[in-house]
Amino acid sequence: MYKSSIRPLLFRFDPEWVHHFTFKTLKKLGKTAAFRSIIKKKFQLEDPRLEREVFGLKFKNPVGLAAGFDKDAKLFRELSDLGFGFIEIGTVTPKPQPGNEKKRLFRLKEDNAIINRMGFNNDGVEAAVKRLKKNKNVLIGGNIGKNKITPNENAVEDYKICFEALYDYVNYFVVNVSSPNTPNLRELQDKEPLTNLLNTLQNLNAKKPKQKPILLKIAPDLTDAQLLDIIDIVKETKIAGVIATNTTISREGLQSENKNETGGLSGKPLKNRATEVIRFLSDKSNKAFPIIGVGGIHTAEDALEKLDAGASLVQLYTGFIYEGPGLIKKINQAILGRK
């Protein structure tokens, strides 16, 4: 029904407008117990065989929602009702910021892809905290970044602010230095600044009564040498794991008219490269740390491919938009089918 009726209607309108319209609609409908009951019955798949324990956390199933969809923690409960095993909010920054000028979100229908140059638009970390205080049982990841106006030499302070503010309200952290839409952000992926950033956060973590897993989200555009550096950095800083991958700046093989828009590309064109990065990290590190696989998952088979390559968990974003919420259940059914 989603692909035949709902998606064609939604895809007639501006994608950013549709995003906000969908949020408002789900938020309103989600206030009624009857609607929530229907949604859970249709989309959720509860089975103890789907449970995963990764970096010390228990996930009810291995299919999560990637950061960028629920930036401000406005809809995590309703999205969890659709069957996700965990929700990653953000990217959040210390101060609110509007992001880049519109239009900044583009569908590439022929490629089953999206290009975005949102630029970490969000209400700021304190607004996210206020909403997360109402969370009861949704496993939440907190994806953190720096404000656009913060120079790279001061970036560590922004990540520290977000870490401290979110510590009591998220189950794990994700350090985002790989978005292509904040000027010079990807320079923080270089070995020296990245090691310094992660060590600083780990030192803060060590002072807490209970340490929270810290993960690093990396770009798919890194070279093999840079990926080997990432393995060394994970080992040196002792962070919990890696999310592979963020969006790409590559435009290879695209057919859609919007293919030359600047920003990060997500969706099917990213599938193979994301899997390659996962397999490289898993093999070269001898499976030394958990990996969350994300990028181009549009079918259950795509998700199984990521898991086979070495991912412990997977996340959806563009596939969720193109294929609808039924994709979550299909992936979990396929996982159970292997048991």
Sequence and secondary structure as in RCSB ss.txt:
>XXXX:A:sequence
MYKSSIRPLLFRFDPEWVHHFTFKTLKKLGKTAAFRSIIKKKFQLEDPRLEREVFGLKFKNPVGLAAGFDKDAKL
FRELSDLGFGFIEIGTVTPKPQPGNEKKRLFRLKEDNAIINRMGFNNDGVEAAVKRLKKNKNVLIGGNIGKNKIT
PNENAVEDYKICFEALYDYVNYFVVNVSSPNTPNLRELQDKEPLTNLLNTLQNLNAKKPKQKPILLKIAPDLTDA
QLLDIIDIVKETKIAGVIATNTTISREGLQSENKNETGGLSGKPLKNRATEVIRFLSDKSNKAFPIIGVGGIHTA
EDALEKLDAGASLVQLYTGFIYEGPGLIKKINQAILGRK
>XXXX:A:secstr
 IIIIIHHHHTTS HHHHHHHHHHHHHHHTTSHHHHHHHHHHH    GGG EEETTEEESSSEEE TTSSTTSSS
HHHHHHTT SEEEEEEE SS B  S S  EEEEGGGTEEEE   S BS HHHHHHHHTT SS  EEEEE   TTS
 GGGHHHHHHHHHHHHTTT SEEEEE   TTSTTGGGGGSHHHHHHHHHHHHHHHHTSSS   EEEEE TT  HH
HHHHHHHHHHHHT SEEEE   B   TT  STTTT SSEEEEGGGHHHHHHHHHHHHHHTTS S EEEES   SH
HHHHHHHHHT SEEEESHHHHHH THHHHHHHHHHHHT 
